[in-house]
């Protein structure tokens, strides 16, 4: 008979693996990037040329200086919306390039 006391859900095992290897922050960064289109909408997403997360800062490259200025004014609200979309605080700031 098999001992089932050590049974864990796959989700638990993966979370422990990610934590052990320090992948959790990278996966959270990927979640932020994947949520960008949903949070800002298609028109803004079409003007986004590059996104990456480093040290809890989302870096966003845009092809429009007018749009960059508009989003700069809304950056605090965008941080909140992105974190809410993911369900935890992943980023603290957004930098627009």
ZIVEN-V432697 format. One record per helix or strand. SS is the DSSP state (H for helix, E for strand). FROM is the first residue (numbers start at 1). TO is the last residue. If there is no record, write none. Layout:
BEGIN
ss=[SS & SS]
from=[FROM & FROM]
to=[TO & TO]
END
This chain:
BEGIN
ss=[H & H & H & E & E & H & H & E]
from=[10 & 24 & 42 & 48 & 57 & 65 & 75 & 93]
to=[21 & 40 & 46 & 54 & 62 & 73 & 86 & 96]
END
